[in-house]
Amino acid sequence: MSKKILITGVSKGLGYNLCERFLEAGHNVTGCSRSGSGPAGLAVCEALDVSDMKSVQAFADKVLADFGVPDLLINNAAVMNDGSTLWDTDPDDFKQLMDINVCGTSNVIHAFFPAMLHSGSGIVVNLSSGWGRSTSPNVAPYCASKYAIEGLSLAMAQEVPAGFAVVSLNPGFIKTDMVTNLFGDGASAAEDPVNWSRKAAKYILNIKVSDNGSQMTVA
Protein backbone atom coordinates (compact mmCIF):
# COMPACT_ATOMS: atom_id res chain seq x y z
CA MET A 1 0.00 0.00 0.00
CA SER A 2 1.37 3.39 -1.00
CA LYS A 3 2.34 5.74 1.84
CA LYS A 4 2.70 9.50 2.02
CA ILE A 5 6.23 10.15 3.26
CA LEU A 6 7.81 13.43 4.32
CA ILE A 7 11.57 13.58 4.83
CA THR A 8 13.85 16.49 5.63
CA GLY A 9 17.39 16.92 4.32
CA VAL A 10 16.95 15.34 0.89
CA SER A 11 19.65 17.04 -1.18
CA LYS A 12 22.31 14.37 -0.58
CA GLY A 13 23.43 11.52 1.61
CA LEU A 14 20.96 9.45 3.56
CA GLY A 15 17.94 11.62 2.81
CA TYR A 16 18.53 11.65 -0.94
CA ASN A 17 19.03 7.90 -1.14
CA LEU A 18 16.07 7.08 1.09
CA CYS A 19 13.86 9.23 -1.14
CA GLU A 20 15.00 7.33 -4.21
CA ARG A 21 14.21 3.96 -2.63
CA PHE A 22 10.79 5.12 -1.42
CA LEU A 23 9.97 6.50 -4.86
CA GLU A 24 11.10 3.28 -6.54
CA ALA A 25 8.74 1.38 -4.24
CA GLY A 26 5.82 3.51 -5.42
CA HIS A 27 5.35 5.76 -2.42
CA ASN A 28 4.40 9.44 -2.55
CA VAL A 29 7.33 11.41 -1.18
CA THR A 30 7.85 15.06 -0.35
CA GLY A 31 10.87 16.73 1.17
CA CYS A 32 13.02 19.75 1.79
CA SER A 33 16.66 20.74 1.94
CA ARG A 34 18.64 23.90 2.53
CA SER A 35 19.40 24.11 -1.19
CA GLY A 36 15.93 23.10 -2.36
CA SER A 37 17.40 20.22 -4.38
CA GLY A 38 16.45 16.57 -4.15
CA PRO A 39 15.72 13.51 -6.29
CA ALA A 40 13.41 13.81 -9.28
CA GLY A 41 9.90 12.62 -8.59
CA LEU A 42 9.26 14.29 -5.24
CA ALA A 43 5.73 15.63 -4.93
CA VAL A 44 7.11 18.74 -3.23
CA CYS A 45 10.74 19.76 -2.70
CA GLU A 46 11.53 23.19 -1.31
CA ALA A 47 14.45 25.13 0.08
CA LEU A 48 14.02 25.21 3.83
CA ASP A 49 16.00 26.07 6.93
CA VAL A 50 14.45 23.75 9.50
CA SER A 51 15.74 25.96 12.33
CA ASP A 52 13.38 28.75 11.21
CA MET A 53 9.97 27.94 12.66
CA LYS A 54 8.07 30.44 10.51
CA SER A 55 9.54 28.93 7.35
CA VAL A 56 8.82 25.41 8.56
CA GLN A 57 5.20 26.30 9.27
CA ALA A 58 4.78 27.88 5.83
CA PHE A 59 6.26 24.74 4.25
CA ALA A 60 3.94 22.55 6.32
CA ASP A 61 0.90 24.58 5.34
CA LYS A 62 1.75 24.10 1.66
CA VAL A 63 2.50 20.39 1.98
CA LEU A 64 -0.63 19.65 3.98
CA ALA A 65 -2.77 21.52 1.46
CA ASP A 66 -1.21 20.10 -1.71
CA PHE A 67 0.14 16.70 -0.60
CA GLY A 68 -1.94 15.75 2.40
CA VAL A 69 -1.06 14.45 5.84
CA PRO A 70 2.10 12.29 5.97
CA ASP A 71 1.75 8.70 7.10
CA LEU A 72 5.48 8.69 7.81
CA LEU A 73 7.48 11.71 8.99
CA ILE A 74 11.27 11.33 8.89
CA ASN A 75 13.44 13.97 10.55
CA ASN A 76 16.77 13.52 8.80
CA ALA A 77 18.20 17.05 8.36
CA ALA A 78 21.35 17.53 10.44
CA VAL A 79 24.85 18.96 10.43
CA MET A 80 28.07 17.92 12.18
CA ASN A 81 30.77 19.99 13.86
CA ASP A 82 34.24 20.21 12.35
CA GLY A 83 35.99 17.78 14.68
CA SER A 84 37.46 19.99 17.39
CA THR A 85 37.41 19.87 21.17
CA LEU A 86 34.38 21.38 22.84
CA TRP A 87 36.38 24.32 24.19
CA ASP A 88 37.73 25.08 20.71
CA THR A 89 34.30 24.94 19.10
CA ASP A 90 32.99 28.36 18.15
CA PRO A 91 29.90 29.07 20.30
CA ASP A 92 28.01 30.30 17.23
CA ASP A 93 28.78 27.03 15.43
CA PHE A 94 27.59 25.06 18.46
CA LYS A 95 24.35 27.03 18.54
CA GLN A 96 23.77 26.59 14.80
CA LEU A 97 24.26 22.83 15.10
CA MET A 98 21.78 22.58 17.96
CA ASP A 99 19.33 24.86 16.15
CA ILE A 100 19.33 22.57 13.11
CA ASN A 101 19.69 19.14 14.68
CA VAL A 102 17.44 19.58 17.72
CA CYS A 103 15.27 22.66 17.24
CA GLY A 104 14.81 21.77 13.57
CA THR A 105 13.44 18.35 14.52
CA SER A 106 11.12 19.93 17.07
CA ASN A 107 9.98 22.56 14.55
CA VAL A 108 9.03 19.95 11.95
CA ILE A 109 7.12 17.92 14.52
CA HIS A 110 5.38 21.06 15.77
CA ALA A 111 4.30 21.97 12.23
CA PHE A 112 3.18 18.54 11.01
CA PHE A 113 2.21 16.36 13.94
CA PRO A 114 -1.06 18.11 14.87
CA ALA A 115 -2.41 17.20 11.41
CA MET A 116 -1.15 13.65 11.83
CA LEU A 117 -2.81 13.52 15.25
CA HIS A 118 -6.08 14.64 13.73
CA SER A 119 -5.79 11.90 11.09
CA GLY A 120 -5.62 9.26 13.82
CA SER A 121 -2.41 7.45 12.90
CA GLY A 122 1.19 7.97 11.87
CA ILE A 123 4.85 7.15 12.39
CA VAL A 124 7.57 9.66 13.35
CA VAL A 125 11.18 8.60 12.78
CA ASN A 126 13.88 10.86 14.20
CA LEU A 127 17.33 10.12 12.80
CA SER A 128 19.81 9.73 15.62
CA SER A 129 23.33 8.27 15.56
CA GLY A 130 25.63 5.87 17.33
CA TRP A 131 26.83 9.13 18.88
CA GLY A 132 23.39 9.59 20.39
CA ARG A 133 24.00 6.46 22.50
CA SER A 134 27.77 6.62 23.01
CA THR A 135 30.46 9.29 22.74
CA SER A 136 33.80 10.04 21.08
CA PRO A 137 36.23 12.95 21.41
CA ASN A 138 35.99 15.98 19.12
CA VAL A 139 32.30 15.51 18.32
CA ALA A 140 30.78 16.72 21.60
CA PRO A 141 28.30 19.12 19.94
CA TYR A 142 27.03 16.42 17.58
CA CYS A 143 26.82 13.89 20.44
CA ALA A 144 24.87 16.40 22.52
CA SER A 145 22.41 16.98 19.69
CA LYS A 146 21.82 13.30 19.06
CA TYR A 147 21.48 12.46 22.75
CA ALA A 148 18.82 15.19 22.73
CA ILE A 149 17.08 13.47 19.81
CA GLU A 150 17.01 10.23 21.79
CA GLY A 151 15.45 11.94 24.80
CA LEU A 152 13.01 13.93 22.69
CA SER A 153 11.86 10.77 20.91
CA LEU A 154 11.45 8.72 24.07
CA ALA A 155 9.46 11.45 25.81
CA MET A 156 7.24 12.14 22.78
CA ALA A 157 6.55 8.41 22.51
CA GLN A 158 5.06 8.59 26.00
CA GLU A 159 2.85 11.51 24.96
CA VAL A 160 1.27 10.20 21.77
CA PRO A 161 -2.05 8.32 21.86
CA ALA A 162 -2.76 4.87 20.49
CA GLY A 163 -2.29 4.60 16.74
CA PHE A 164 1.08 6.36 16.65
CA ALA A 165 4.73 5.49 16.99
CA VAL A 166 7.71 7.73 17.63
CA VAL A 167 11.14 6.14 17.34
CA SER A 168 14.77 7.17 17.18
CA LEU A 169 16.82 5.52 14.46
CA ASN A 170 20.59 5.04 14.39
CA PRO A 171 21.47 4.61 10.70
CA GLY A 172 24.91 3.12 11.36
CA PHE A 173 28.30 4.14 9.93
CA ILE A 174 27.51 5.44 6.44
CA LYS A 175 29.87 7.14 3.97
CA THR A 176 28.19 10.53 3.83
CA ASP A 177 29.89 13.88 3.26
CA MET A 178 29.77 14.50 7.01
CA VAL A 179 31.58 11.25 7.75
CA THR A 180 34.14 11.78 4.97
CA ASN A 181 34.91 15.31 6.15
CA LEU A 182 35.41 14.08 9.70
CA PHE A 183 37.30 10.83 9.13
CA GLY A 184 39.10 11.41 5.83
CA ASP A 185 40.63 8.11 4.66
CA GLY A 186 39.04 6.39 7.64
CA ALA A 187 35.67 6.83 6.00
CA SER A 188 36.54 4.04 3.55
CA ALA A 189 35.27 1.57 6.17
CA ALA A 190 31.82 3.19 6.11
CA GLU A 191 28.92 1.64 4.22
CA ASP A 192 27.97 2.94 0.78
CA PRO A 193 24.82 5.07 1.15
CA VAL A 194 23.07 3.51 -1.85
CA ASN A 195 23.52 0.00 -0.49
CA TRP A 196 22.52 1.21 2.96
CA SER A 197 19.34 2.82 1.65
CA ARG A 198 18.10 -0.43 0.13
CA LYS A 199 17.84 -2.12 3.51
CA ALA A 200 17.09 1.08 5.46
CA ALA A 201 14.02 1.95 3.37
CA LYS A 202 12.54 -1.51 3.95
CA TYR A 203 13.41 -1.32 7.64
CA ILE A 204 11.71 2.06 8.06
CA LEU A 205 8.62 1.00 6.13
CA ASN A 206 8.25 -1.96 8.49
CA ILE A 207 8.15 0.20 11.64
CA LYS A 208 4.85 -0.44 13.39
CA VAL A 209 2.77 1.26 16.05
CA SER A 210 3.93 -1.45 18.45
CA ASP A 211 7.48 -0.07 18.04
CA ASN A 212 6.53 3.18 19.77
CA GLY A 213 9.36 4.37 22.01
CA SER A 214 11.96 2.07 20.46
CA GLN A 215 15.59 3.04 19.99
CA MET A 216 16.17 1.37 16.65
CA THR A 217 19.24 0.65 14.52
CA VAL A 218 19.52 -0.20 10.83
CA ALA A 219 21.65 -3.33 10.77
N, C-alpha and C positions, 0 to 999 in steps of 0.2 A: 504493500500500500504506500502510495506516494506521501511524503511528509513535506511540510513547510519548515525550512531550516534557515535560521539567521545566524551568521557567524561574523565576528569582528576580526579585523586584521587579515584581510584576504589578498593583499598585494604580492605576497611571497611566502616562502617557508611553509609551515604547517597549515596555516589558514588557506593558502592558495591550493595546496595539494588536496586538502580535505574537500574543498569546494569541487574540485574536478572529480573526485571519486563520488561524491553525492550526486553531482549532475549526471555522471555516467550511469548511476543506478536509477535515474529517472525521478529524482526528487526536485522540488522547487526550492531554489536557494537564493537568498539575498544576503548582501554583505556590505562592508565598508572598510576603508583603509585611509591612512593619512593622505596618500597620494590620489585616492579615488580610483585606482586601478585594481583589476582582479581578473579572474578567468572569464572567457567569453561564455555567455549563457546564463549569467546571473540575472534574476528578475529585476533586482535593483542593486546598483553598486555606486556608492557615493563617497566623496572625500569627507572624512570626519575625524575630528580630534575627540576621542572618547572622554578626555578629561574635561571637556566643556559641556556642562549639563544642558545649557540652552540649545546647543547644536545637536546633542544627542536626542533631546525631546523633539526637535523639529524633524530629525531623521525618522524617529519612531512614528511620529504622526503621519509622515508620508508612507512609510512601509505598511503601517496598519491599515491605511486607507486603500492603498493600491495592491498590496500583496496579501494582507490578512494577518491573522494572529499566528505567530510561529508555534509549531508543535515542539520544536527543539531549538533552544537558544544556547549558543556556544560562545562564551567569552574567551577569545583567543588573543586579542590585541595586547601586546606587552613589549617592553624594552628592557635592556640589560645595562648595567653599569660597565665602565671601561676596564675593570679588573685592577682596582687599586684598594689600598687599605681604607677602612671606614674614615679614619681621620684625615686622609688625603683626598677623600671624595668631596667635590664641590657641593656645598649645601643646596645650591640651586639645582644641580643635577640629581641629587637625592630626592628633592621635592618633586621634580618632574617625573622621575621614575615612579614614585608612589602615586602621583596624580594619575598617571596612565594605567599602571598595573592594578592598583587597588581602587582608587576613586572611579576610574574608567569602568571597571567591572560593576561597581555599585551603581553608577549612572545608567548603564545599559539595563540593568535589572529594574531600576526605578522607573525607567521609561517604558519598558515592555511588559514587565511581569503583571501589572494590574490587568492588562487586557488578557493575558494568559489565564490569570485567576478567574476572570469573568467567563472565560471559555470552559472552565471546569477541568482542564487537564494540561499537562505539559512537562517537559524535561528541561532543566537548566544544567549545563555543563560548564564549569569554571576551570580553565586550564591552569594547572599548578605546575609543579616541577619536583624533581628529586630534591631540589634545594628548598622545597616547601616542607620537607619532612626530615632533612638533615642539613648540615652546613659545610662550607669550605671557606678558606681564607680568600680575601679579595673580591668576594661577591656578597658582602653583607647587605647592601641595599636590596639586591635582587632576592636574597634569602628572606629578608624582612617582608618584602612584598608578597612572596609566595606563601610564607607562613600565614600572612594575613588572609590570603585567599582560602587557605585551608580552614581557618577559624570562621571566616565569613560564610563559607559553604556549609559547615557543620551547624552553625547557629541558624542559618536560613532554613536548613532542612528540618529543624525542630519547629519552625514557624508555619510552614506550608501545610495546607489541609490535605486530606486524602485525595488521590488523583494526580499528585505531583511528585517529582523527584528532583532534588538538588544534589549534585555530586561534584567533588573535585577530581581532576584527572591529571595524573602525571604522565606525560607523553613518552618519557624515556630520554635517552641520549641520542638526539637527532642532529644531523649535519645541516643546521640552519646558518644563516649569516651571523647570528648572535654567537653561536657556538664556535664558528670558524674564527671570528674576530677575537674571541677570548682565548681559545686554545691553540690557534695557529696550526702547525703540523699535527698536533695531538688530536685535532678534529677528525683525522682520517679514520679513527676507530668508531666514529659515530655512524648511526644508521642513515642510509639514503632516505630523504624525505618522501620520495615517490613510493618506494617500497613500504615505508612506514605507513603511509596514508592508506594503502590497500587494506591492511589489517585494522588500522585505527578507525576508518570509516565504518567498517562492519561492527567493530567493538562498540562504538558510540551509538549506532543505530539499534543495538541490542540492549541498551540500558533501559531498565524497566522501573516502574513506580516502586517496586519492592527494593530497589537499590538506593532509595532515598537516604541521604546521610553517609553514603559510602565514600571512602577515599580510594579511588580506583587508579589502576596503572595499566597502560597499554603494554602488553608483553608478547 
